Amino acid sequence: MAFPGEYRQDSLVLTGRVVPHDDSVNDRAEGSKLTTCSDDTRQEWMRLYGTPWARPGGMWCGAF
């Protein structure tokens, strides 16, 4: 999770609760759920905001 504070706040605003986040998903192999979803998120973020999804100091264990 790149931005836990924002995730919490957005979850509360959008759903009225903190939506659970499963940190046990850690398979970063090509084609895995985590890698595919991360790639999709990165592309959608860039499309929407015109800036990279990753932020200096943010935790990311995969490769770009």
mmCIF file as Biopython writes it, N, C-alpha, C and O atoms, coordinates in Angstrom:
data_model
#
loop_
_atom_site.group_PDB
_atom_site.id
_atom_site.type_symbol
_atom_site.label_atom_id
_atom_site.label_alt_id
_atom_site.label_comp_id
_atom_site.label_asym_id
_atom_site.label_entity_id
_atom_site.label_seq_id
_atom_site.pdbx_PDB_ins_code
_atom_site.Cartn_x
_atom_site.Cartn_y
_atom_site.Cartn_z
_atom_site.occupancy
_atom_site.B_iso_or_equiv
_atom_site.auth_seq_id
_atom_site.auth_asym_id
_atom_site.pdbx_PDB_model_num
ATOM 1   N N  . MET A ? 1  ? 0.850   -1.160  0.000   1.0 0.0 1  A 1 
ATOM 2   C CA . MET A ? 1  ? 0.000   0.000   0.000   1.0 0.0 1  A 1 
ATOM 3   C C  . MET A ? 1  ? 0.899   1.227   0.000   1.0 0.0 1  A 1 
ATOM 4   O O  . MET A ? 1  ? 1.691   1.427   0.921   1.0 0.0 1  A 1 
ATOM 5   N N  . ALA A ? 2  ? 0.776   2.022   -1.009  1.0 0.0 2  A 1 
ATOM 6   C CA . ALA A ? 2  ? 1.658   3.166   -1.166  1.0 0.0 2  A 1 
ATOM 7   C C  . ALA A ? 2  ? 1.311   4.332   -0.241  1.0 0.0 2  A 1 
ATOM 8   O O  . ALA A ? 2  ? 2.209   5.020   0.246   1.0 0.0 2  A 1 
ATOM 9   N N  . PHE A ? 3  ? 0.033   4.560   0.005   1.0 0.0 3  A 1 
ATOM 10  C CA . PHE A ? 3  ? -0.385  5.732   0.779   1.0 0.0 3  A 1 
ATOM 11  C C  . PHE A ? 3  ? -1.432  5.325   1.826   1.0 0.0 3  A 1 
ATOM 12  O O  . PHE A ? 3  ? -2.622  5.559   1.617   1.0 0.0 3  A 1 
ATOM 13  N N  . PRO A ? 4  ? -1.018  4.728   2.935   1.0 0.0 4  A 1 
ATOM 14  C CA . PRO A ? 4  ? -1.992  4.209   3.907   1.0 0.0 4  A 1 
ATOM 15  C C  . PRO A ? 4  ? -2.898  5.269   4.528   1.0 0.0 4  A 1 
ATOM 16  O O  . PRO A ? 4  ? -4.077  5.004   4.765   1.0 0.0 4  A 1 
ATOM 17  N N  . GLY A ? 5  ? -2.377  6.451   4.792   1.0 0.0 5  A 1 
ATOM 18  C CA . GLY A ? 5  ? -3.217  7.501   5.360   1.0 0.0 5  A 1 
ATOM 19  C C  . GLY A ? 5  ? -4.319  7.923   4.423   1.0 0.0 5  A 1 
ATOM 20  O O  . GLY A ? 5  ? -5.473  8.082   4.821   1.0 0.0 5  A 1 
ATOM 21  N N  . GLU A ? 6  ? -3.944  8.103   3.159   1.0 0.0 6  A 1 
ATOM 22  C CA . GLU A ? 6  ? -4.926  8.473   2.152   1.0 0.0 6  A 1 
ATOM 23  C C  . GLU A ? 6  ? -5.923  7.343   1.915   1.0 0.0 6  A 1 
ATOM 24  O O  . GLU A ? 6  ? -7.112  7.587   1.711   1.0 0.0 6  A 1 
ATOM 25  N N  . TYR A ? 7  ? -5.430  6.105   1.943   1.0 0.0 7  A 1 
ATOM 26  C CA . TYR A ? 7  ? -6.297  4.938   1.769   1.0 0.0 7  A 1 
ATOM 27  C C  . TYR A ? 7  ? -7.361  4.908   2.867   1.0 0.0 7  A 1 
ATOM 28  O O  . TYR A ? 7  ? -8.542  4.692   2.594   1.0 0.0 7  A 1 
ATOM 29  N N  . ARG A ? 8  ? -6.932  5.125   4.094   1.0 0.0 8  A 1 
ATOM 30  C CA . ARG A ? 8  ? -7.862  5.121   5.220   1.0 0.0 8  A 1 
ATOM 31  C C  . ARG A ? 8  ? -8.896  6.226   5.047   1.0 0.0 8  A 1 
ATOM 32  O O  . ARG A ? 8  ? -10.096 5.975   5.158   1.0 0.0 8  A 1 
ATOM 33  N N  . GLN A ? 9  ? -8.445  7.434   4.780   1.0 0.0 9  A 1 
ATOM 34  C CA . GLN A ? 9  ? -9.360  8.570   4.643   1.0 0.0 9  A 1 
ATOM 35  C C  . GLN A ? 9  ? -10.325 8.365   3.483   1.0 0.0 9  A 1 
ATOM 36  O O  . GLN A ? 9  ? -11.527 8.589   3.631   1.0 0.0 9  A 1 
ATOM 37  N N  . ASP A ? 10 ? -9.820  7.947   2.342   1.0 0.0 10 A 1 
ATOM 38  C CA . ASP A ? 10 ? -10.688 7.716   1.186   1.0 0.0 10 A 1 
ATOM 39  C C  . ASP A ? 10 ? -11.699 6.608   1.474   1.0 0.0 10 A 1 
ATOM 40  O O  . ASP A ? 10 ? -12.866 6.723   1.101   1.0 0.0 10 A 1 
ATOM 41  N N  . SER A ? 11 ? -11.259 5.539   2.136   1.0 0.0 11 A 1 
ATOM 42  C CA . SER A ? 11 ? -12.177 4.452   2.487   1.0 0.0 11 A 1 
ATOM 43  C C  . SER A ? 11 ? -13.307 4.960   3.369   1.0 0.0 11 A 1 
ATOM 44  O O  . SER A ? 11 ? -14.471 4.619   3.158   1.0 0.0 11 A 1 
ATOM 45  N N  . LEU A ? 12 ? -12.958 5.779   4.362   1.0 0.0 12 A 1 
ATOM 46  C CA . LEU A ? 12 ? -13.982 6.323   5.253   1.0 0.0 12 A 1 
ATOM 47  C C  . LEU A ? 12 ? -14.963 7.221   4.498   1.0 0.0 12 A 1 
ATOM 48  O O  . LEU A ? 12 ? -16.175 7.133   4.699   1.0 0.0 12 A 1 
ATOM 49  N N  . VAL A ? 13 ? -14.443 8.070   3.645   1.0 0.0 13 A 1 
ATOM 50  C CA . VAL A ? 13 ? -15.296 8.987   2.884   1.0 0.0 13 A 1 
ATOM 51  C C  . VAL A ? 13 ? -16.195 8.219   1.921   1.0 0.0 13 A 1 
ATOM 52  O O  . VAL A ? 13 ? -17.392 8.493   1.830   1.0 0.0 13 A 1 
ATOM 53  N N  . LEU A ? 14 ? -15.620 7.263   1.204   1.0 0.0 14 A 1 
ATOM 54  C CA . LEU A ? 14 ? -16.362 6.574   0.152   1.0 0.0 14 A 1 
ATOM 55  C C  . LEU A ? 14 ? -17.293 5.472   0.661   1.0 0.0 14 A 1 
ATOM 56  O O  . LEU A ? 14 ? -18.350 5.229   0.077   1.0 0.0 14 A 1 
ATOM 57  N N  . THR A ? 15 ? -16.895 4.802   1.761   1.0 0.0 15 A 1 
ATOM 58  C CA . THR A ? 15 ? -17.680 3.651   2.216   1.0 0.0 15 A 1 
ATOM 59  C C  . THR A ? 15 ? -18.168 3.763   3.656   1.0 0.0 15 A 1 
ATOM 60  O O  . THR A ? 15 ? -18.985 2.958   4.103   1.0 0.0 15 A 1 
ATOM 61  N N  . GLY A ? 16 ? -17.664 4.765   4.386   1.0 0.0 16 A 1 
ATOM 62  C CA . GLY A ? 16 ? -18.059 4.909   5.787   1.0 0.0 16 A 1 
ATOM 63  C C  . GLY A ? 16 ? -17.304 3.998   6.728   1.0 0.0 16 A 1 
ATOM 64  O O  . GLY A ? 16 ? -17.603 3.946   7.921   1.0 0.0 16 A 1 
ATOM 65  N N  . ARG A ? 17 ? -16.328 3.280   6.201   1.0 0.0 17 A 1 
ATOM 66  C CA . ARG A ? 17 ? -15.512 2.380   7.028   1.0 0.0 17 A 1 
ATOM 67  C C  . ARG A ? 17 ? -14.152 2.219   6.376   1.0 0.0 17 A 1 
ATOM 68  O O  . ARG A ? 17 ? -13.956 2.575   5.214   1.0 0.0 17 A 1 
ATOM 69  N N  . VAL A ? 18 ? -13.220 1.679   7.137   1.0 0.0 18 A 1 
ATOM 70  C CA . VAL A ? 18 ? -11.913 1.375   6.563   1.0 0.0 18 A 1 
ATOM 71  C C  . VAL A ? 18 ? -12.019 0.014   5.875   1.0 0.0 18 A 1 
ATOM 72  O O  . VAL A ? 18 ? -12.313 -0.991  6.521   1.0 0.0 18 A 1 
ATOM 73  N N  . VAL A ? 19 ? -11.780 -0.012  4.579   1.0 0.0 19 A 1 
ATOM 74  C CA . VAL A ? 19 ? -11.873 -1.248  3.805   1.0 0.0 19 A 1 
ATOM 75  C C  . VAL A ? 19 ? -10.627 -2.084  4.081   1.0 0.0 19 A 1 
ATOM 76  O O  . VAL A ? 19 ? -9.511  -1.582  3.942   1.0 0.0 19 A 1 
ATOM 77  N N  . PRO A ? 20 ? -10.795 -3.361  4.472   1.0 0.0 20 A 1 
ATOM 78  C CA . PRO A ? 20 ? -9.630  -4.201  4.772   1.0 0.0 20 A 1 
ATOM 79  C C  . PRO A ? 20 ? -8.665  -4.296  3.588   1.0 0.0 20 A 1 
ATOM 80  O O  . PRO A ? 20 ? -9.078  -4.322  2.428   1.0 0.0 20 A 1 
ATOM 81  N N  . HIS A ? 21 ? -7.410  -4.347  3.900   1.0 0.0 21 A 1 
ATOM 82  C CA . HIS A ? 21 ? -6.357  -4.478  2.893   1.0 0.0 21 A 1 
ATOM 83  C C  . HIS A ? 21 ? -5.538  -5.712  3.245   1.0 0.0 21 A 1 
ATOM 84  O O  . HIS A ? 21 ? -5.011  -5.803  4.354   1.0 0.0 21 A 1 
ATOM 85  N N  . ASP A ? 22 ? -5.423  -6.659  2.326   1.0 0.0 22 A 1 
ATOM 86  C CA . ASP A ? 22 ? -4.743  -7.921  2.575   1.0 0.0 22 A 1 
ATOM 87  C C  . ASP A ? 22 ? -3.264  -7.820  2.225   1.0 0.0 22 A 1 
ATOM 88  O O  . ASP A ? 22 ? -2.895  -7.878  1.052   1.0 0.0 22 A 1 
ATOM 89  N N  . ASP A ? 23 ? -2.418  -7.669  3.239   1.0 0.0 23 A 1 
ATOM 90  C CA . ASP A ? 23 ? -0.973  -7.593  3.027   1.0 0.0 23 A 1 
ATOM 91  C C  . ASP A ? 23 ? -0.325  -8.960  2.829   1.0 0.0 23 A 1 
ATOM 92  O O  . ASP A ? 23 ? 0.883   -9.044  2.611   1.0 0.0 23 A 1 
ATOM 93  N N  . SER A ? 24 ? -1.116  -10.035 2.903   1.0 0.0 24 A 1 
ATOM 94  C CA . SER A ? 24 ? -0.523  -11.365 2.752   1.0 0.0 24 A 1 
ATOM 95  C C  . SER A ? 24 ? -0.305  -11.728 1.285   1.0 0.0 24 A 1 
ATOM 96  O O  . SER A ? 24 ? 0.408   -12.688 0.992   1.0 0.0 24 A 1 
ATOM 97  N N  . VAL A ? 25 ? -0.900  -10.983 0.365   1.0 0.0 25 A 1 
ATOM 98  C CA . VAL A ? 25 ? -0.690  -11.237 -1.062  1.0 0.0 25 A 1 
ATOM 99  C C  . VAL A ? 25 ? 0.699   -10.699 -1.414  1.0 0.0 25 A 1 
ATOM 100 O O  . VAL A ? 25 ? 0.925   -9.489  -1.373  1.0 0.0 25 A 1 
ATOM 101 N N  . ASN A ? 26 ? 1.618   -11.584 -1.756  1.0 0.0 26 A 1 
ATOM 102 C CA . ASN A ? 26 ? 2.987   -11.130 -2.006  1.0 0.0 26 A 1 
ATOM 103 C C  . ASN A ? 26 ? 3.658   -11.779 -3.216  1.0 0.0 26 A 1 
ATOM 104 O O  . ASN A ? 26 ? 4.868   -11.642 -3.394  1.0 0.0 26 A 1 
ATOM 105 N N  . ASP A ? 27 ? 2.898   -12.475 -4.040  1.0 0.0 27 A 1 
ATOM 106 C CA . ASP A ? 27 ? 3.457   -13.094 -5.245  1.0 0.0 27 A 1 
ATOM 107 C C  . ASP A ? 27 ? 3.630   -12.015 -6.310  1.0 0.0 27 A 1 
ATOM 108 O O  . ASP A ? 27 ? 2.654   -11.501 -6.857  1.0 0.0 27 A 1 
ATOM 109 N N  . ARG A ? 28 ? 4.885   -11.683 -6.592  1.0 0.0 28 A 1 
ATOM 110 C CA . ARG A ? 28 ? 5.169   -10.633 -7.572  1.0 0.0 28 A 1 
ATOM 111 C C  . ARG A ? 28 ? 5.669   -11.195 -8.912  1.0 0.0 28 A 1 
ATOM 112 O O  . ARG A ? 28 ? 6.280   -10.484 -9.710  1.0 0.0 28 A 1 
ATOM 113 N N  . ALA A ? 29 ? 5.398   -12.469 -9.134  1.0 0.0 29 A 1 
ATOM 114 C CA . ALA A ? 29 ? 5.803   -13.092 -10.398 1.0 0.0 29 A 1 
ATOM 115 C C  . ALA A ? 29 ? 5.028   -12.459 -11.551 1.0 0.0 29 A 1 
ATOM 116 O O  . ALA A ? 29 ? 3.910   -11.978 -11.371 1.0 0.0 29 A 1 
ATOM 117 N N  . GLU A ? 30 ? 5.632   -12.466 -12.726 1.0 0.0 30 A 1 
ATOM 118 C CA . GLU A ? 30 ? 4.974   -11.934 -13.908 1.0 0.0 30 A 1 
ATOM 119 C C  . GLU A ? 30 ? 3.622   -12.625 -14.092 1.0 0.0 30 A 1 
ATOM 120 O O  . GLU A ? 30 ? 3.532   -13.852 -14.054 1.0 0.0 30 A 1 
ATOM 121 N N  . GLY A ? 31 ? 2.577   -11.828 -14.290 1.0 0.0 31 A 1 
ATOM 122 C CA . GLY A ? 31 ? 1.240   -12.369 -14.497 1.0 0.0 31 A 1 
ATOM 123 C C  . GLY A ? 31 ? 0.463   -12.635 -13.215 1.0 0.0 31 A 1 
ATOM 124 O O  . GLY A ? 31 ? -0.708  -13.007 -13.278 1.0 0.0 31 A 1 
ATOM 125 N N  . SER A ? 32 ? 1.091   -12.452 -12.046 1.0 0.0 32 A 1 
ATOM 126 C CA . SER A ? 32 ? 0.388   -12.686 -10.786 1.0 0.0 32 A 1 
ATOM 127 C C  . SER A ? 32 ? -0.656  -11.601 -10.557 1.0 0.0 32 A 1 
ATOM 128 O O  . SER A ? 32 ? -0.603  -10.535 -11.171 1.0 0.0 32 A 1 
ATOM 129 N N  . LYS A ? 33 ? -1.598  -11.881 -9.673  1.0 0.0 33 A 1 
ATOM 130 C CA . LYS A ? 33 ? -2.643  -10.912 -9.340  1.0 0.0 33 A 1 
ATOM 131 C C  . LYS A ? 33 ? -2.028  -9.602  -8.857  1.0 0.0 33 A 1 
ATOM 132 O O  . LYS A ? 33 ? -2.440  -8.529  -9.297  1.0 0.0 33 A 1 
ATOM 133 N N  . LEU A ? 34 ? -1.058  -9.673  -7.968  1.0 0.0 34 A 1 
ATOM 134 C CA . LEU A ? 34 ? -0.447  -8.474  -7.414  1.0 0.0 34 A 1 
ATOM 135 C C  . LEU A ? 34 ? 0.240   -7.638  -8.494  1.0 0.0 34 A 1 
ATOM 136 O O  . LEU A ? 34 ? 0.062   -6.421  -8.547  1.0 0.0 34 A 1 
ATOM 137 N N  . THR A ? 35 ? 1.017   -8.285  -9.347  1.0 0.0 35 A 1 
ATOM 138 C CA . THR A ? 35 ? 1.734   -7.569  -10.399 1.0 0.0 35 A 1 
ATOM 139 C C  . THR A ? 35 ? 0.768   -6.977  -11.418 1.0 0.0 35 A 1 
ATOM 140 O O  . THR A ? 35 ? 0.932   -5.831  -11.838 1.0 0.0 35 A 1 
ATOM 141 N N  . THR A ? 36 ? -0.223  -7.741  -11.811 1.0 0.0 36 A 1 
ATOM 142 C CA . THR A ? 36 ? -1.205  -7.271  -12.788 1.0 0.0 36 A 1 
ATOM 143 C C  . THR A ? 36 ? -1.999  -6.084  -12.241 1.0 0.0 36 A 1 
ATOM 144 O O  . THR A ? 36 ? -2.182  -5.085  -12.937 1.0 0.0 36 A 1 
ATOM 145 N N  . CYS A ? 37 ? -2.464  -6.192  -11.013 1.0 0.0 37 A 1 
ATOM 146 C CA . CYS A ? 37 ? -3.242  -5.099  -10.412 1.0 0.0 37 A 1 
ATOM 147 C C  . CYS A ? 37 ? -2.369  -3.865  -10.198 1.0 0.0 37 A 1 
ATOM 148 O O  . CYS A ? 37 ? -2.829  -2.739  -10.384 1.0 0.0 37 A 1 
ATOM 149 N N  . SER A ? 38 ? -1.121  -4.072  -9.811  1.0 0.0 38 A 1 
ATOM 150 C CA . SER A ? 38 ? -0.200  -2.947  -9.632  1.0 0.0 38 A 1 
ATOM 151 C C  . SER A ? 38 ? 0.034   -2.227  -10.958 1.0 0.0 38 A 1 
ATOM 152 O O  . SER A ? 38 ? 0.027   -0.997  -11.013 1.0 0.0 38 A 1 
ATOM 153 N N  . ASP A ? 39 ? 0.239   -2.987  -12.008 1.0 0.0 39 A 1 
ATOM 154 C CA . ASP A ? 39 ? 0.435   -2.393  -13.335 1.0 0.0 39 A 1 
ATOM 155 C C  . ASP A ? 39 ? -0.798  -1.599  -13.762 1.0 0.0 39 A 1 
ATOM 156 O O  . ASP A ? 39 ? -0.684  -0.490  -14.284 1.0 0.0 39 A 1 
ATOM 157 N N  . ASP A ? 40 ? -1.974  -2.178  -13.535 1.0 0.0 40 A 1 
ATOM 158 C CA . ASP A ? 40 ? -3.224  -1.496  -13.897 1.0 0.0 40 A 1 
ATOM 159 C C  . ASP A ? 40 ? -3.386  -0.201  -13.101 1.0 0.0 40 A 1 
ATOM 160 O O  . ASP A ? 40 ? -3.772  0.832   -13.648 1.0 0.0 40 A 1 
ATOM 161 N N  . THR A ? 41 ? -3.085  -0.273  -11.805 1.0 0.0 41 A 1 
ATOM 162 C CA . THR A ? 41 ? -3.192  0.911   -10.949 1.0 0.0 41 A 1 
ATOM 163 C C  . THR A ? 41 ? -2.230  1.995   -11.403 1.0 0.0 41 A 1 
ATOM 164 O O  . THR A ? 41 ? -2.604  3.164   -11.500 1.0 0.0 41 A 1 
ATOM 165 N N  . ARG A ? 42 ? -1.003  1.613   -11.679 1.0 0.0 42 A 1 
ATOM 166 C CA . ARG A ? 42 ? 0.014   2.580   -12.125 1.0 0.0 42 A 1 
ATOM 167 C C  . ARG A ? 42 ? -0.426  3.292   -13.406 1.0 0.0 42 A 1 
ATOM 168 O O  . ARG A ? 42 ? -0.293  4.510   -13.521 1.0 0.0 42 A 1 
ATOM 169 N N  . GLN A ? 43 ? -0.950  2.527   -14.365 1.0 0.0 43 A 1 
ATOM 170 C CA . GLN A ? 43 ? -1.385  3.108   -15.636 1.0 0.0 43 A 1 
ATOM 171 C C  . GLN A ? 43 ? -2.604  4.018   -15.451 1.0 0.0 43 A 1 
ATOM 172 O O  . GLN A ? 43 ? -2.665  5.102   -16.031 1.0 0.0 43 A 1 
ATOM 173 N N  . GLU A ? 44 ? -3.559  3.580   -14.654 1.0 0.0 44 A 1 
ATOM 174 C CA . GLU A ? 44 ? -4.766  4.384   -14.435 1.0 0.0 44 A 1 
ATOM 175 C C  . GLU A ? 44 ? -4.436  5.668   -13.674 1.0 0.0 44 A 1 
ATOM 176 O O  . GLU A ? 44 ? -4.981  6.731   -13.970 1.0 0.0 44 A 1 
ATOM 177 N N  . TRP A ? 45 ? -3.540  5.560   -12.692 1.0 0.0 45 A 1 
ATOM 178 C CA . TRP A ? 45 ? -3.115  6.738   -11.934 1.0 0.0 45 A 1 
ATOM 179 C C  . TRP A ? 45 ? -2.488  7.779   -12.879 1.0 0.0 45 A 1 
ATOM 180 O O  . TRP A ? 45 ? -2.810  8.965   -12.812 1.0 0.0 45 A 1 
ATOM 181 N N  . MET A ? 46 ? -1.605  7.322   -13.743 1.0 0.0 46 A 1 
ATOM 182 C CA . MET A ? 46 ? -0.948  8.230   -14.681 1.0 0.0 46 A 1 
ATOM 183 C C  . MET A ? 46 ? -1.977  8.865   -15.611 1.0 0.0 46 A 1 
ATOM 184 O O  . MET A ? 46 ? -1.897  10.058  -15.905 1.0 0.0 46 A 1 
ATOM 185 N N  . ARG A ? 47 ? -2.934  8.078   -16.071 1.0 0.0 47 A 1 
ATOM 186 C CA . ARG A ? 47 ? -3.976  8.600   -16.954 1.0 0.0 47 A 1 
ATOM 187 C C  . ARG A ? 47 ? -4.811  9.670   -16.243 1.0 0.0 47 A 1 
ATOM 188 O O  . ARG A ? 47 ? -5.105  10.720  -16.814 1.0 0.0 47 A 1 
ATOM 189 N N  . LEU A ? 48 ? -5.183  9.395   -15.008 1.0 0.0 48 A 1 
ATOM 190 C CA . LEU A ? 48 ? -6.047  10.318  -14.277 1.0 0.0 48 A 1 
ATOM 191 C C  . LEU A ? 48 ? -5.328  11.568  -13.779 1.0 0.0 48 A 1 
ATOM 192 O O  . LEU A ? 48 ? -5.860  12.675  -13.859 1.0 0.0 48 A 1 
ATOM 193 N N  . TYR A ? 49 ? -4.108  11.380  -13.263 1.0 0.0 49 A 1 
ATOM 194 C CA . TYR A ? 49 ? -3.435  12.477  -12.570 1.0 0.0 49 A 1 
ATOM 195 C C  . TYR A ? 49 ? -2.209  13.034  -13.290 1.0 0.0 49 A 1 
ATOM 196 O O  . TYR A ? 49 ? -1.694  14.089  -12.920 1.0 0.0 49 A 1 
ATOM 197 N N  . GLY A ? 50 ? -1.743  12.324  -14.318 1.0 0.0 50 A 1 
ATOM 198 C CA . GLY A ? 50 ? -0.603  12.802  -15.084 1.0 0.0 50 A 1 
ATOM 199 C C  . GLY A ? 50 ? 0.696   12.843  -14.301 1.0 0.0 50 A 1 
ATOM 200 O O  . GLY A ? 50 ? 1.599   13.612  -14.630 1.0 0.0 50 A 1 
ATOM 201 N N  . THR A ? 51 ? 0.795   12.036  -13.286 1.0 0.0 51 A 1 
ATOM 202 C CA . THR A ? 51 ? 1.989   11.976  -12.458 1.0 0.0 51 A 1 
ATOM 203 C C  . THR A ? 51 ? 2.216   10.529  -12.049 1.0 0.0 51 A 1 
ATOM 204 O O  . THR A ? 51 ? 1.252   9.771   -11.943 1.0 0.0 51 A 1 
ATOM 205 N N  . PRO A ? 52 ? 3.459   10.121  -11.815 1.0 0.0 52 A 1 
ATOM 206 C CA . PRO A ? 52 ? 3.709   8.733   -11.429 1.0 0.0 52 A 1 
ATOM 207 C C  . PRO A ? 52 ? 3.002   8.355   -10.126 1.0 0.0 52 A 1 
ATOM 208 O O  . PRO A ? 52 ? 2.844   9.178   -9.224  1.0 0.0 52 A 1 
ATOM 209 N N  . TRP A ? 53 ? 2.590   7.109   -10.054 1.0 0.0 53 A 1 
ATOM 210 C CA . TRP A ? 53 ? 1.916   6.574   -8.874  1.0 0.0 53 A 1 
ATOM 211 C C  . TRP A ? 53 ? 2.878   6.477   -7.701  1.0 0.0 53 A 1 
ATOM 212 O O  . TRP A ? 53 ? 2.497   6.781   -6.570  1.0 0.0 53 A 1 
ATOM 213 N N  . ALA A ? 54 ? 4.099   6.068   -7.938  1.0 0.0 54 A 1 
ATOM 214 C CA . ALA A ? 54 ? 5.074   5.906   -6.864  1.0 0.0 54 A 1 
ATOM 215 C C  . ALA A ? 54 ? 5.533   7.262   -6.363  1.0 0.0 54 A 1 
ATOM 216 O O  . ALA A ? 54 ? 5.547   8.240   -7.110  1.0 0.0 54 A 1 
ATOM 217 N N  . ARG A ? 55 ? 5.898   7.311   -5.124  1.0 0.0 55 A 1 
ATOM 218 C CA . ARG A ? 55 ? 6.334   8.540   -4.492  1.0 0.0 55 A 1 
ATOM 219 C C  . ARG A ? 55 ? 7.641   8.247   -3.752  1.0 0.0 55 A 1 
ATOM 220 O O  . ARG A ? 55 ? 7.757   7.197   -3.121  1.0 0.0 55 A 1 
ATOM 221 N N  . PRO A ? 56 ? 8.621   9.141   -3.813  1.0 0.0 56 A 1 
ATOM 222 C CA . PRO A ? 56 ? 9.882   8.903   -3.098  1.0 0.0 56 A 1 
ATOM 223 C C  . PRO A ? 56 ? 9.621   8.584   -1.633  1.0 0.0 56 A 1 
ATOM 224 O O  . PRO A ? 56 ? 8.857   9.272   -0.956  1.0 0.0 56 A 1 
ATOM 225 N N  . GLY A ? 57 ? 10.269  7.532   -1.163  1.0 0.0 57 A 1 
ATOM 226 C CA . GLY A ? 57 ? 10.070  7.100   0.227   1.0 0.0 57 A 1 
ATOM 227 C C  . GLY A ? 57 ? 8.912   6.157   0.422   1.0 0.0 57 A 1 
ATOM 228 O O  . GLY A ? 57 ? 8.749   5.579   1.497   1.0 0.0 57 A 1 
ATOM 229 N N  . GLY A ? 58 ? 8.089   5.993   -0.627  1.0 0.0 58 A 1 
ATOM 230 C CA . GLY A ? 58 ? 6.967   5.060   -0.522  1.0 0.0 58 A 1 
ATOM 231 C C  . GLY A ? 58 ? 7.488   3.636   -0.554  1.0 0.0 58 A 1 
ATOM 232 O O  . GLY A ? 58 ? 8.499   3.350   -1.195  1.0 0.0 58 A 1 
ATOM 233 N N  . MET A ? 59 ? 6.791   2.740   0.145   1.0 0.0 59 A 1 
ATOM 234 C CA . MET A ? 59 ? 7.242   1.357   0.194   1.0 0.0 59 A 1 
ATOM 235 C C  . MET A ? 59 ? 6.752   0.606   -1.036  1.0 0.0 59 A 1 
ATOM 236 O O  . MET A ? 59 ? 5.557   0.594   -1.330  1.0 0.0 59 A 1 
ATOM 237 N N  . TRP A ? 60 ? 7.656   -0.002  -1.733  1.0 0.0 60 A 1 
ATOM 238 C CA . TRP A ? 60 ? 7.330   -0.847  -2.887  1.0 0.0 60 A 1 
ATOM 239 C C  . TRP A ? 60 ? 8.382   -1.923  -2.959  1.0 0.0 60 A 1 
ATOM 240 O O  . TRP A ? 60 ? 9.574   -1.620  -2.981  1.0 0.0 60 A 1 
ATOM 241 N N  . CYS A ? 61 ? 7.972   -3.165  -2.995  1.0 0.0 61 A 1 
ATOM 242 C CA . CYS A ? 61 ? 8.921   -4.269  -2.982  1.0 0.0 61 A 1 
ATOM 243 C C  . CYS A ? 61 ? 9.141   -4.870  -4.351  1.0 0.0 61 A 1 
ATOM 244 O O  . CYS A ? 61 ? 9.953   -5.783  -4.498  1.0 0.0 61 A 1 
ATOM 245 N N  . GLY A ? 62 ? 8.444   -4.386  -5.349  1.0 0.0 62 A 1 
ATOM 246 C CA . GLY A ? 62 ? 8.574   -4.935  -6.695  1.0 0.0 62 A 1 
ATOM 247 C C  . GLY A ? 62 ? 9.544   -4.142  -7.530  1.0 0.0 62 A 1 
ATOM 248 O O  . GLY A ? 62 ? 10.254  -3.269  -7.030  1.0 0.0 62 A 1 
ATOM 249 N N  . ALA A ? 63 ? 9.567   -4.451  -8.791  1.0 0.0 63 A 1 
ATOM 250 C CA . ALA A ? 63 ? 10.451  -3.740  -9.733  1.0 0.0 63 A 1 
ATOM 251 C C  . ALA A ? 63 ? 9.599   -2.970  -10.726 1.0 0.0 63 A 1 
ATOM 252 O O  . ALA A ? 63 ? 8.470   -3.359  -11.024 1.0 0.0 63 A 1 
ATOM 253 N N  . PHE A ? 64 ? 10.135  -1.902  -11.222 1.0 0.0 64 A 1 
ATOM 254 C CA . PHE A ? 64 ? 9.410   -1.095  -12.213 1.0 0.0 64 A 1 
ATOM 255 C C  . PHE A ? 64 ? 9.943   -1.406  -13.580 1.0 0.0 64 A 1 
ATOM 256 O O  . PHE A ? 64 ? 9.477   -0.840  -14.568 1.0 0.0 64 A 1 
#
